[in-house]
Amino acid sequence: MKQCTKCKMISPRDNFVGDKNRPDGKYPICKDCRSRYYHANRDRVIRQAQEYRKRPGIHAQIQVWHKQYADRRFFYKRSANLKLRANGDSATYLELARLWKQQRGICPLTGRRLTRDNSQLDHVVPLVNGGRSTVSNLRWVHRDVNYAKRDLSDAAFIDLCRVVAARHPLT
Ligand SMILES: [Zn+2]
C-alpha cells in the first residue's frame, strides 16, 4: 500500500505508475490524480491554442515564421553536407548564412544571382589539395560554374574559359 501525496488516499501500489528515479520505484501521485491533472491541463492547452489561432494577423505571422524556418533549414542542410566531407572543422549554418549575405547572393565567378536551388558551396582551395571546409575557404557559386570548375584553381579555370571562348568567337 502507498499514500498519494496529492489526495492523501492510501491504495495498492498498482494505483501508482512506475518511476525509476524514486526510492520506492513509484511516482508519488496516484494514477487518478495524475489523470485528473493531465485532463485539466490538456483542456487549458487546447483552449489557449484555439484563442491563439483567432488572434488578428496571426496567419501572416505564421507565414513569416515558415519562411524564416525554410531559410534556416537550407543553411542547416548545407552545413551538415559540408561536415560529411570535411577534413576537420567545417562552417556552421550561421557562418554560411553570413557568407551568403556578404556576397549579396551573387556568384563571384559568373556574377549571376544565386537562389537556394542554383547555388553550391565552392572550396577556394579544393578539398583534394588539402583545402579546409571552414568559412574562410568557402564561397557560394552558381551550380553550373561549380560543375565546370571542379577541382581547378581560379586561375586554371579562367584560363580554360579563355581557351574555349577564343576557339568559339561570337558570331
Ligand atoms: Zn491521488
Backbone and ligand atoms as CSV (ligand in chain L), in Angstrom:
chain,resi,resn,atom,element,x,y,z
A,1,MET,N,N,0.842,-1.212,0.000
A,1,MET,CA,C,0.000,0.000,0.000
A,1,MET,C,C,0.872,1.255,0.000
A,2,LYS,N,N,0.313,2.340,-0.509
A,2,LYS,CA,C,1.080,3.572,-0.656
A,2,LYS,C,C,0.113,4.757,-0.584
A,3,GLN,N,N,0.617,5.864,0.038
A,3,GLN,CA,C,-0.250,7.045,0.161
A,3,GLN,C,C,0.066,8.058,-0.935
A,4,CYS,N,N,-0.987,8.597,-1.574
A,4,CYS,CA,C,-0.826,9.632,-2.612
A,4,CYS,C,C,-0.507,10.965,-1.941
A,5,THR,N,N,0.482,11.679,-2.424
A,5,THR,CA,C,0.861,12.953,-1.801
A,5,THR,C,C,-0.126,14.062,-2.156
A,6,LYS,N,N,-1.027,13.805,-3.128
A,6,LYS,CA,C,-1.965,14.842,-3.530
A,6,LYS,C,C,-3.317,14.663,-2.837
A,7,CYS,N,N,-3.947,13.520,-3.018
A,7,CYS,CA,C,-5.280,13.297,-2.437
A,7,CYS,C,C,-5.201,12.617,-1.060
A,8,LYS,N,N,-3.986,12.190,-0.649
A,8,LYS,CA,C,-3.733,11.582,0.665
A,8,LYS,C,C,-4.385,10.208,0.846
A,9,MET,N,N,-5.008,9.669,-0.197
A,9,MET,CA,C,-5.633,8.354,-0.071
A,9,MET,C,C,-4.572,7.262,-0.093
A,10,ILE,N,N,-4.831,6.204,0.692
A,10,ILE,CA,C,-3.928,5.057,0.724
A,10,ILE,C,C,-4.530,3.963,-0.150
A,11,SER,N,N,-3.740,3.492,-1.108
A,11,SER,CA,C,-4.278,2.488,-2.033
A,11,SER,C,C,-3.157,1.545,-2.475
A,12,PRO,N,N,-3.489,0.404,-3.110
A,12,PRO,CA,C,-2.449,-0.542,-3.546
A,12,PRO,C,C,-1.404,0.107,-4.457
A,13,ARG,N,N,-0.202,-0.454,-4.414
A,13,ARG,CA,C,0.893,0.099,-5.216
A,13,ARG,C,C,0.584,0.084,-6.710
A,14,ASP,N,N,-0.337,-0.794,-7.126
A,14,ASP,CA,C,-0.715,-0.837,-8.543
A,14,ASP,C,C,-1.382,0.465,-9.005
A,15,ASN,N,N,-1.884,1.252,-8.043
A,15,ASN,CA,C,-2.530,2.515,-8.406
A,15,ASN,C,C,-1.526,3.639,-8.671
A,16,PHE,N,N,-0.243,3.292,-8.644
A,16,PHE,CA,C,0.804,4.291,-8.905
A,16,PHE,C,C,1.652,3.818,-10.091
A,17,VAL,N,N,2.005,4.747,-10.990
A,17,VAL,CA,C,2.836,4.355,-12.140
A,17,VAL,C,C,4.288,4.212,-11.669
A,18,GLY,N,N,5.052,3.378,-12.385
A,18,GLY,CA,C,6.461,3.163,-12.049
A,18,GLY,C,C,7.294,4.408,-12.349
A,19,ASP,N,N,8.287,4.678,-11.519
A,19,ASP,CA,C,9.215,5.791,-11.741
A,19,ASP,C,C,10.579,5.394,-11.181
A,20,LYS,N,N,11.497,5.087,-12.076
A,20,LYS,CA,C,12.804,4.556,-11.670
A,20,LYS,C,C,13.593,5.518,-10.793
A,21,ASN,N,N,13.265,6.838,-10.869
A,21,ASN,CA,C,14.052,7.831,-10.142
A,21,ASN,C,C,13.598,7.993,-8.684
A,22,ARG,N,N,12.536,7.259,-8.276
A,22,ARG,CA,C,12.039,7.374,-6.898
A,22,ARG,C,C,12.614,6.228,-6.063
A,23,PRO,N,N,12.852,6.504,-4.759
A,23,PRO,CA,C,13.438,5.456,-3.904
A,23,PRO,C,C,12.607,4.169,-3.894
A,24,ASP,N,N,11.250,4.314,-3.896
A,24,ASP,CA,C,10.411,3.100,-3.839
A,24,ASP,C,C,9.972,2.654,-5.238
A,25,GLY,N,N,10.518,3.296,-6.286
A,25,GLY,CA,C,10.215,2.868,-7.663
A,25,GLY,C,C,8.834,3.255,-8.153
A,26,LYS,N,N,8.133,4.140,-7.412
A,26,LYS,CA,C,6.781,4.547,-7.823
A,26,LYS,C,C,6.644,6.064,-7.799
A,27,TYR,N,N,5.832,6.601,-8.715
A,27,TYR,CA,C,5.538,8.034,-8.732
A,27,TYR,C,C,4.696,8.378,-7.512
A,28,PRO,N,N,4.950,9.532,-6.817
A,28,PRO,CA,C,4.282,9.797,-5.536
A,28,PRO,C,C,2.800,10.137,-5.651
A,29,ILE,N,N,2.306,10.450,-6.872
A,29,ILE,CA,C,0.898,10.843,-7.031
A,29,ILE,C,C,0.136,9.694,-7.711
A,30,CYS,N,N,-1.032,9.363,-7.194
A,30,CYS,CA,C,-1.774,8.201,-7.689
A,30,CYS,C,C,-2.248,8.410,-9.136
A,31,LYS,N,N,-2.597,7.305,-9.804
A,31,LYS,CA,C,-2.995,7.358,-11.216
A,31,LYS,C,C,-4.213,8.259,-11.433
A,32,ASP,N,N,-5.171,8.199,-10.484
A,32,ASP,CA,C,-6.380,9.026,-10.614
A,32,ASP,C,C,-6.024,10.508,-10.602
A,33,CYS,N,N,-5.180,10.911,-9.637
A,33,CYS,CA,C,-4.785,12.320,-9.540
A,33,CYS,C,C,-3.996,12.746,-10.779
A,34,ARG,N,N,-3.108,11.847,-11.222
A,34,ARG,CA,C,-2.325,12.153,-12.424
A,34,ARG,C,C,-3.236,12.387,-13.615
A,35,SER,N,N,-4.212,11.502,-13.790
A,35,SER,CA,C,-5.095,11.583,-14.935
A,35,SER,C,C,-5.952,12.849,-14.869
A,36,ARG,N,N,-6.426,13.175,-13.646
A,36,ARG,CA,C,-7.222,14.390,-13.479
A,36,ARG,C,C,-6.381,15.623,-13.849
A,37,TYR,N,N,-5.152,15.632,-13.356
A,37,TYR,CA,C,-4.238,16.755,-13.633
A,37,TYR,C,C,-3.977,16.867,-15.139
A,38,TYR,N,N,-3.747,15.734,-15.767
A,38,TYR,CA,C,-3.452,15.719,-17.202
A,38,TYR,C,C,-4.620,16.289,-17.998
A,39,HIS,N,N,-5.848,15.828,-17.679
A,39,HIS,CA,C,-7.007,16.283,-18.453
A,39,HIS,C,C,-7.287,17.756,-18.236
A,40,ALA,N,N,-7.125,18.222,-17.002
A,40,ALA,CA,C,-7.343,19.640,-16.707
A,40,ALA,C,C,-6.381,20.490,-17.540
A,41,ASN,N,N,-5.121,20.062,-17.603
A,41,ASN,CA,C,-4.135,20.839,-18.354
A,41,ASN,C,C,-4.326,20.729,-19.854
A,42,ARG,N,N,-4.752,19.536,-20.308
A,42,ARG,CA,C,-4.968,19.357,-21.740
A,42,ARG,C,C,-6.038,20.326,-22.229
A,43,ASP,N,N,-7.114,20.447,-21.442
A,43,ASP,CA,C,-8.191,21.369,-21.822
A,43,ASP,C,C,-7.678,22.798,-21.920
A,44,ARG,N,N,-6.855,23.162,-20.941
A,44,ARG,CA,C,-6.324,24.529,-20.924
A,44,ARG,C,C,-5.448,24.780,-22.152
A,45,VAL,N,N,-4.623,23.796,-22.489
A,45,VAL,CA,C,-3.716,23.953,-23.626
A,45,VAL,C,C,-4.508,24.067,-24.926
A,46,ILE,N,N,-5.551,23.221,-25.062
A,46,ILE,CA,C,-6.367,23.272,-26.276
A,46,ILE,C,C,-7.067,24.626,-26.381
A,47,ARG,N,N,-7.577,25.107,-25.235
A,47,ARG,CA,C,-8.285,26.396,-25.250
A,47,ARG,C,C,-7.325,27.521,-25.658
A,48,GLN,N,N,-6.117,27.489,-25.116
A,48,GLN,CA,C,-5.130,28.528,-25.453
A,48,GLN,C,C,-4.791,28.484,-26.947
A,49,ALA,N,N,-4.663,27.267,-27.494
A,49,ALA,CA,C,-4.334,27.131,-28.908
A,49,ALA,C,C,-5.460,27.687,-29.772
A,50,GLN,N,N,-6.694,27.426,-29.355
A,50,GLN,CA,C,-7.835,27.936,-30.119
A,50,GLN,C,C,-7.864,29.462,-30.101
A,51,GLU,N,N,-7.605,30.035,-28.919
A,51,GLU,CA,C,-7.595,31.501,-28.819
A,51,GLU,C,C,-6.468,32.081,-29.663
A,52,TYR,N,N,-5.355,31.386,-29.662
A,52,TYR,CA,C,-4.174,31.848,-30.410
A,52,TYR,C,C,-4.481,31.929,-31.900
A,53,ARG,N,N,-5.183,30.899,-32.403
A,53,ARG,CA,C,-5.497,30.857,-33.836
A,53,ARG,C,C,-6.464,31.963,-34.239
A,54,LYS,N,N,-7.182,32.529,-33.251
A,54,LYS,CA,C,-8.161,33.577,-33.567
A,54,LYS,C,C,-7.543,34.964,-33.528
A,55,ARG,N,N,-6.272,35.040,-33.094
A,55,ARG,CA,C,-5.631,36.355,-32.999
A,55,ARG,C,C,-5.562,37.033,-34.357
A,56,PRO,N,N,-5.865,38.348,-34.420
A,56,PRO,CA,C,-5.805,39.021,-35.726
A,56,PRO,C,C,-4.374,39.025,-36.266
A,57,GLY,N,N,-4.217,38.785,-37.573
A,57,GLY,CA,C,-2.911,38.854,-38.220
A,57,GLY,C,C,-2.029,37.659,-37.967
A,58,ILE,N,N,-2.552,36.634,-37.286
A,58,ILE,CA,C,-1.695,35.511,-36.912
A,58,ILE,C,C,-1.276,34.698,-38.149
A,59,HIS,N,N,-2.140,34.648,-39.177
A,59,HIS,CA,C,-1.804,33.825,-40.351
A,59,HIS,C,C,-0.626,34.409,-41.117
A,60,ALA,N,N,-0.620,35.734,-41.240
A,60,ALA,CA,C,0.510,36.395,-41.895
A,60,ALA,C,C,1.787,36.142,-41.099
A,61,GLN,N,N,1.673,36.222,-39.770
A,61,GLN,CA,C,2.827,35.998,-38.898
A,61,GLN,C,C,3.354,34.568,-39.045
A,62,ILE,N,N,2.436,33.603,-39.132
A,62,ILE,CA,C,2.845,32.194,-39.276
A,62,ILE,C,C,3.574,31.995,-40.599
A,63,GLN,N,N,3.102,32.668,-41.652
A,63,GLN,CA,C,3.781,32.552,-42.952
A,63,GLN,C,C,5.204,33.091,-42.871
A,64,VAL,N,N,5.374,34.195,-42.146
A,64,VAL,CA,C,6.718,34.761,-41.969
A,64,VAL,C,C,7.618,33.751,-41.263
A,65,TRP,N,N,7.079,33.114,-40.207
A,65,TRP,CA,C,7.873,32.131,-39.467
A,65,TRP,C,C,8.269,30.955,-40.350
A,66,HIS,N,N,7.302,30.519,-41.183
A,66,HIS,CA,C,7.602,29.397,-42.085
A,66,HIS,C,C,8.747,29.757,-43.021
A,67,LYS,N,N,8.727,30.994,-43.509
A,67,LYS,CA,C,9.765,31.428,-44.450
A,67,LYS,C,C,11.119,31.486,-43.742
A,68,GLN,N,N,11.104,32.040,-42.523
A,68,GLN,CA,C,12.353,32.107,-41.754
A,68,GLN,C,C,12.881,30.702,-41.490
A,69,TYR,N,N,11.971,29.791,-41.192
A,69,TYR,CA,C,12.385,28.431,-40.893
A,69,TYR,C,C,12.962,27.754,-42.131
A,70,ALA,N,N,12.363,28.029,-43.310
A,70,ALA,CA,C,12.851,27.450,-44.561
A,70,ALA,C,C,14.277,27.905,-44.829
A,71,ASP,N,N,14.548,29.196,-44.570
A,71,ASP,CA,C,15.898,29.740,-44.727
A,71,ASP,C,C,16.887,28.995,-43.846
A,72,ARG,N,N,16.497,28.865,-42.581
A,72,ARG,CA,C,17.404,28.247,-41.630
A,72,ARG,C,C,17.660,26.793,-42.013
A,73,ARG,N,N,16.609,26.118,-42.491
A,73,ARG,CA,C,16.721,24.715,-42.873
A,73,ARG,C,C,17.697,24.557,-44.040
A,74,PHE,N,N,17.641,25.518,-44.981
A,74,PHE,CA,C,18.558,25.496,-46.129
A,74,PHE,C,C,20.008,25.524,-45.661
A,75,PHE,N,N,20.331,26.467,-44.768
A,75,PHE,CA,C,21.719,26.601,-44.318
A,75,PHE,C,C,22.120,25.442,-43.396
A,76,TYR,N,N,21.169,24.957,-42.586
A,76,TYR,CA,C,21.413,23.774,-41.748
A,76,TYR,C,C,21.875,22.607,-42.612
A,77,LYS,N,N,21.120,22.397,-43.681
A,77,LYS,CA,C,21.332,21.234,-44.541
A,77,LYS,C,C,22.690,21.322,-45.229
A,78,ARG,N,N,22.999,22.528,-45.748
A,78,ARG,CA,C,24.284,22.701,-46.436
A,78,ARG,C,C,25.444,22.530,-45.460
A,79,SER,N,N,25.266,23.004,-44.244
A,79,SER,CA,C,26.306,22.866,-43.226
A,79,SER,C,C,26.515,21.389,-42.878
A,80,ALA,N,N,25.412,20.636,-42.801
A,80,ALA,CA,C,25.502,19.201,-42.482
A,80,ALA,C,C,26.217,18.452,-43.610
A,81,ASN,N,N,25.885,18.772,-44.863
A,81,ASN,CA,C,26.540,18.139,-46.016
A,81,ASN,C,C,28.034,18.417,-46.013
A,82,LEU,N,N,28.357,19.664,-45.690
A,82,LEU,CA,C,29.751,20.098,-45.672
A,82,LEU,C,C,30.550,19.271,-44.661
A,83,LYS,N,N,29.939,19.057,-43.517
A,83,LYS,CA,C,30.582,18.352,-42.409
A,83,LYS,C,C,30.954,16.922,-42.829
A,84,LEU,N,N,30.105,16.323,-43.662
A,84,LEU,CA,C,30.332,14.929,-44.076
A,84,LEU,C,C,31.653,14.757,-44.818
A,85,ARG,N,N,32.000,15.759,-45.640
A,85,ARG,CA,C,33.188,15.617,-46.480
A,85,ARG,C,C,34.400,16.361,-45.914
A,86,ALA,N,N,34.197,17.099,-44.817
A,86,ALA,CA,C,35.265,17.961,-44.315
A,86,ALA,C,C,36.398,17.145,-43.701
A,87,ASN,N,N,37.639,17.627,-43.878
A,87,ASN,CA,C,38.718,17.055,-43.077
A,87,ASN,C,C,39.039,18.054,-41.966
A,88,GLY,N,N,38.353,17.876,-40.847
A,88,GLY,CA,C,38.492,18.791,-39.719
A,88,GLY,C,C,37.246,19.634,-39.550
A,89,ASP,N,N,37.426,20.849,-39.025
A,89,ASP,CA,C,36.290,21.734,-38.754
A,89,ASP,C,C,35.574,22.109,-40.041
A,90,SER,N,N,34.292,22.411,-39.917
A,90,SER,CA,C,33.543,22.916,-41.064
A,90,SER,C,C,32.627,24.045,-40.626
A,91,ALA,N,N,32.235,24.854,-41.609
A,91,ALA,CA,C,31.461,26.063,-41.320
A,91,ALA,C,C,30.109,25.708,-40.715
A,92,THR,N,N,29.657,26.537,-39.761
A,92,THR,CA,C,28.336,26.357,-39.158
A,92,THR,C,C,27.277,26.972,-40.070
A,93,TYR,N,N,26.020,26.664,-39.795
A,93,TYR,CA,C,24.945,27.210,-40.643
A,93,TYR,C,C,24.886,28.720,-40.538
A,94,LEU,N,N,25.225,29.257,-39.365
A,94,LEU,CA,C,25.206,30.711,-39.211
A,94,LEU,C,C,26.294,31.365,-40.060
A,95,GLU,N,N,27.467,30.722,-40.105
A,95,GLU,CA,C,28.560,31.254,-40.930
A,95,GLU,C,C,28.190,31.212,-42.412
A,96,LEU,N,N,27.520,30.136,-42.830
A,96,LEU,CA,C,27.105,30.032,-44.235
A,96,LEU,C,C,26.071,31.092,-44.587
A,97,ALA,N,N,25.164,31.357,-43.647
A,97,ALA,CA,C,24.148,32.388,-43.881
A,97,ALA,C,C,24.803,33.768,-43.969
A,98,ARG,N,N,25.794,34.013,-43.112
A,98,ARG,CA,C,26.502,35.290,-43.120
A,98,ARG,C,C,27.275,35.458,-44.430
A,99,LEU,N,N,27.890,34.359,-44.884
A,99,LEU,CA,C,28.644,34.384,-46.137
A,99,LEU,C,C,27.733,34.746,-47.315
A,100,TRP,N,N,26.543,34.172,-47.307
A,100,TRP,CA,C,25.558,34.465,-48.364
A,100,TRP,C,C,25.240,35.957,-48.372
A,101,LYS,N,N,25.059,36.511,-47.178
A,101,LYS,CA,C,24.727,37.929,-47.031
A,101,LYS,C,C,25.891,38.796,-47.525
A,102,GLN,N,N,27.109,38.405,-47.139
A,102,GLN,CA,C,28.290,39.173,-47.546
A,102,GLN,C,C,28.406,39.217,-49.070
A,103,GLN,N,N,28.089,38.092,-49.724
A,103,GLN,CA,C,28.168,38.033,-51.198
A,103,GLN,C,C,26.943,38.695,-51.846
A,104,ARG,N,N,25.982,39.089,-51.046
A,104,ARG,CA,C,24.719,39.661,-51.526
A,104,ARG,C,C,24.031,38.736,-52.523
A,105,GLY,N,N,24.190,37.436,-52.312
A,105,GLY,CA,C,23.513,36.456,-53.162
A,105,GLY,C,C,23.995,36.467,-54.601
A,106,ILE,N,N,25.260,36.869,-54.810
A,106,ILE,CA,C,25.812,36.945,-56.167
A,106,ILE,C,C,26.956,35.940,-56.285
A,107,CYS,N,N,27.015,35.209,-57.417
A,107,CYS,CA,C,28.128,34.306,-57.682
A,107,CYS,C,C,29.340,35.126,-58.086
A,108,PRO,N,N,30.470,35.023,-57.364
A,108,PRO,CA,C,31.629,35.874,-57.667
A,108,PRO,C,C,32.292,35.527,-59.006
A,109,LEU,N,N,32.106,34.320,-59.501
A,109,LEU,CA,C,32.744,33.932,-60.765
A,109,LEU,C,C,31.922,34.355,-61.975
A,110,THR,N,N,30.616,34.179,-61.927
A,110,THR,CA,C,29.773,34.495,-63.084
A,110,THR,C,C,29.006,35.796,-62.934
A,111,GLY,N,N,28.865,36.295,-61.718
A,111,GLY,CA,C,28.033,37.470,-61.488
A,111,GLY,C,C,26.551,37.154,-61.486
A,112,ARG,N,N,26.211,35.885,-61.626
A,112,ARG,CA,C,24.791,35.509,-61.651
A,112,ARG,C,C,24.180,35.611,-60.260
A,113,ARG,N,N,22.866,35.872,-60.251
A,113,ARG,CA,C,22.131,35.898,-58.977
A,113,ARG,C,C,21.918,34.469,-58.502
A,114,LEU,N,N,22.234,34.243,-57.246
A,114,LEU,CA,C,22.089,32.907,-56.675
A,114,LEU,C,C,20.710,32.732,-56.056
A,115,THR,N,N,20.182,31.529,-56.198
A,115,THR,CA,C,18.962,31.152,-55.486
A,115,THR,C,C,19.280,29.917,-54.651
A,116,ARG,N,N,18.303,29.527,-53.813
A,116,ARG,CA,C,18.512,28.322,-52.996
A,116,ARG,C,C,18.710,27.096,-53.885
A,117,ASP,N,N,18.133,27.130,-55.090
A,117,ASP,CA,C,18.180,25.948,-55.960
A,117,ASP,C,C,19.414,25.899,-56.851
A,118,ASN,N,N,19.975,27.058,-57.202
A,118,ASN,CA,C,21.074,27.025,-58.173
A,118,ASN,C,C,22.447,27.257,-57.539
A,119,SER,N,N,22.504,27.299,-56.222
A,119,SER,CA,C,23.767,27.665,-55.567
A,119,SER,C,C,24.478,26.439,-55.010
A,120,GLN,N,N,25.797,26.499,-55.021
A,120,GLN,CA,C,26.610,25.464,-54.380
A,120,GLN,C,C,27.752,26.139,-53.639
A,121,LEU,N,N,28.327,25.378,-52.697
A,121,LEU,CA,C,29.487,25.884,-51.964
A,121,LEU,C,C,30.749,25.428,-52.682
A,122,ASP,N,N,31.625,26.390,-52.978
A,122,ASP,CA,C,32.894,26.094,-53.642
A,122,ASP,C,C,34.022,26.242,-52.633
A,123,HIS,N,N,34.918,25.259,-52.622
A,123,HIS,CA,C,36.128,25.373,-51.806
A,123,HIS,C,C,37.171,26.149,-52.611
A,124,VAL,N,N,37.627,27.282,-52.098
A,124,VAL,CA,C,38.605,28.104,-52.828
A,124,VAL,C,C,39.872,27.272,-53.055
A,125,VAL,N,N,40.433,26.714,-51.985
A,125,VAL,CA,C,41.458,25.679,-52.133
A,125,VAL,C,C,40.716,24.347,-52.075
A,126,PRO,N,N,40.719,23.570,-53.182
A,126,PRO,CA,C,39.900,22.349,-53.227
A,126,PRO,C,C,40.254,21.359,-52.107
A,127,LEU,N,N,39.266,20.573,-51.711
A,127,LEU,CA,C,39.469,19.549,-50.674
A,127,LEU,C,C,40.620,18.617,-51.041
A,128,VAL,N,N,40.693,18.238,-52.338
A,128,VAL,CA,C,41.746,17.289,-52.758
A,128,VAL,C,C,43.139,17.880,-52.601
A,129,ASN,N,N,43.241,19.220,-52.588
A,129,ASN,CA,C,44.542,19.862,-52.368
A,129,ASN,C,C,44.729,20.235,-50.898
A,130,GLY,N,N,43.956,19.618,-50.027
A,130,GLY,CA,C,44.110,19.868,-48.599
A,130,GLY,C,C,43.321,21.060,-48.094
A,131,GLY,N,N,42.423,21.599,-48.933
A,131,GLY,CA,C,41.614,22.743,-48.502
A,131,GLY,C,C,40.685,22.367,-47.363
A,132,ARG,N,N,40.377,23.345,-46.513
A,132,ARG,CA,C,39.500,23.120,-45.374
A,132,ARG,C,C,38.069,23.484,-45.734
A,133,SER,N,N,37.149,23.059,-44.887
A,133,SER,CA,C,35.737,23.402,-45.081
A,133,SER,C,C,35.302,24.511,-44.137
A,134,THR,N,N,36.287,25.277,-43.645
A,134,THR,CA,C,35.950,26.423,-42.801
A,134,THR,C,C,35.503,27.574,-43.707
A,135,VAL,N,N,34.811,28.527,-43.104
A,135,VAL,CA,C,34.142,29.566,-43.899
A,135,VAL,C,C,35.144,30.408,-44.697
A,136,SER,N,N,36.375,30.537,-44.202
A,136,SER,CA,C,37.359,31.362,-44.906
A,136,SER,C,C,37.786,30.719,-46.227
A,137,ASN,N,N,37.522,29.431,-46.405
A,137,ASN,CA,C,37.888,28.745,-47.646
A,137,ASN,C,C,36.662,28.448,-48.511
A,138,LEU,N,N,35.543,29.110,-48.205
A,138,LEU,CA,C,34.309,28.798,-48.924
A,138,LEU,C,C,33.728,30.022,-49.591
A,139,ARG,N,N,32.967,29.786,-50.642
A,139,ARG,CA,C,32.148,30.841,-51.255
A,139,ARG,C,C,30.989,30.177,-51.962
A,140,TRP,N,N,29.876,30.931,-52.025
A,140,TRP,CA,C,28.702,30.464,-52.760
A,140,TRP,C,C,28.904,30.770,-54.236
A,141,VAL,N,N,28.730,29.771,-55.092
A,141,VAL,CA,C,28.840,29.996,-56.538
A,141,VAL,C,C,27.649,29.360,-57.242
A,142,HIS,N,N,27.458,29.766,-58.498
A,142,HIS,CA,C,26.396,29.168,-59.300
A,142,HIS,C,C,26.745,27.708,-59.586
A,143,ARG,N,N,25.747,26.852,-59.539
A,143,ARG,CA,C,25.920,25.410,-59.732
A,143,ARG,C,C,26.669,25.078,-61.030
A,144,ASP,N,N,26.290,25.747,-62.134
A,144,ASP,CA,C,26.906,25.448,-63.436
A,144,ASP,C,C,28.414,25.657,-63.389
A,145,VAL,N,N,28.830,26.758,-62.777
A,145,VAL,CA,C,30.250,27.086,-62.762
A,145,VAL,C,C,30.997,26.145,-61.813
A,146,ASN,N,N,30.315,25.698,-60.777
A,146,ASN,CA,C,30.961,24.759,-59.856
A,146,ASN,C,C,31.187,23.404,-60.525
A,147,TYR,N,N,30.215,22.963,-61.316
A,147,TYR,CA,C,30.392,21.717,-62.070
A,147,TYR,C,C,31.552,21.847,-63.043
A,148,ALA,N,N,31.625,22.974,-63.768
A,148,ALA,CA,C,32.654,23.167,-64.793
A,148,ALA,C,C,34.040,23.304,-64.168
A,149,LYS,N,N,34.100,23.966,-63.042
A,149,LYS,CA,C,35.392,24.265,-62.421
A,149,LYS,C,C,35.969,23.051,-61.695
A,150,ARG,N,N,35.110,22.305,-61.070
A,150,ARG,CA,C,35.504,21.115,-60.301
A,150,ARG,C,C,36.690,21.409,-59.389
A,151,ASP,N,N,37.830,20.755,-59.593
A,151,ASP,CA,C,38.952,20.941,-58.670
A,151,ASP,C,C,39.995,21.921,-59.191
A,152,LEU,N,N,39.674,22.651,-60.257
A,152,LEU,CA,C,40.649,23.612,-60.795
A,152,LEU,C,C,40.785,24.812,-59.866
A,153,SER,N,N,41.978,25.415,-59.902
A,153,SER,CA,C,42.129,26.702,-59.223
A,153,SER,C,C,41.417,27.758,-60.060
A,154,ASP,N,N,41.173,28.927,-59.471
A,154,ASP,CA,C,40.535,30.013,-60.213
A,154,ASP,C,C,41.320,30.322,-61.482
A,155,ALA,N,N,42.646,30.452,-61.335
A,155,ALA,CA,C,43.483,30.837,-62.476
A,155,ALA,C,C,43.375,29.789,-63.587
A,156,ALA,N,N,43.482,28.508,-63.241
A,156,ALA,CA,C,43.414,27.451,-64.246
A,156,ALA,C,C,42.043,27.415,-64.909
A,157,PHE,N,N,41.001,27.628,-64.119
A,157,PHE,CA,C,39.650,27.599,-64.661
A,157,PHE,C,C,39.423,28.761,-65.635
A,158,ILE,N,N,39.870,29.956,-65.238
A,158,ILE,CA,C,39.672,31.138,-66.091
A,158,ILE,C,C,40.478,30.994,-67.376
A,159,ASP,N,N,41.693,30.445,-67.284
A,159,ASP,CA,C,42.485,30.161,-68.487
A,159,ASP,C,C,41.724,29.227,-69.421
A,160,LEU,N,N,41.138,28.179,-68.861
A,160,LEU,CA,C,40.371,27.219,-69.652
A,160,LEU,C,C,39.204,27.911,-70.352
A,161,CYS,N,N,38.504,28.766,-69.617
A,161,CYS,CA,C,37.382,29.511,-70.200
A,161,CYS,C,C,37.862,30.359,-71.372
A,162,ARG,N,N,39.055,30.997,-71.228
A,162,ARG,CA,C,39.601,31.837,-72.302
A,162,ARG,C,C,39.886,30.992,-73.537
A,163,VAL,N,N,40.484,29.813,-73.338
A,163,VAL,CA,C,40.810,28.929,-74.461
A,163,VAL,C,C,39.541,28.560,-75.214
A,164,VAL,N,N,38.518,28.172,-74.476
A,164,VAL,CA,C,37.253,27.764,-75.101
A,164,VAL,C,C,36.618,28.953,-75.818
A,165,ALA,N,N,36.598,30.111,-75.151
A,165,ALA,CA,C,35.950,31.286,-75.739
A,165,ALA,C,C,36.689,31.740,-76.996
A,166,ALA,N,N,38.039,31.639,-76.998
A,166,ALA,CA,C,38.829,32.071,-78.157
A,166,ALA,C,C,38.546,31.180,-79.361
A,167,ARG,N,N,38.286,29.931,-79.095
A,167,ARG,CA,C,38.041,28.982,-80.183
A,167,ARG,C,C,36.620,29.124,-80.720
A,168,HIS,N,N,35.747,29.737,-79.910
A,168,HIS,CA,C,34.353,29.907,-80.321
A,168,HIS,C,C,33.971,31.378,-80.226
A,169,PRO,N,N,34.538,32.220,-81.113
A,169,PRO,CA,C,34.238,33.654,-81.021
A,169,PRO,C,C,32.758,33.926,-81.307
A,170,LEU,N,N,32.285,35.041,-80.780
A,170,LEU,CA,C,30.894,35.433,-81.019
A,170,LEU,C,C,30.667,35.612,-82.507
A,171,THR,N,N,29.552,35.159,-83.012
A,171,THR,CA,C,29.254,35.314,-84.442
A,171,THR,C,C,28.143,36.323,-84.650
L,1,ZN,ZN,ZN,-4.275,10.795,-5.506
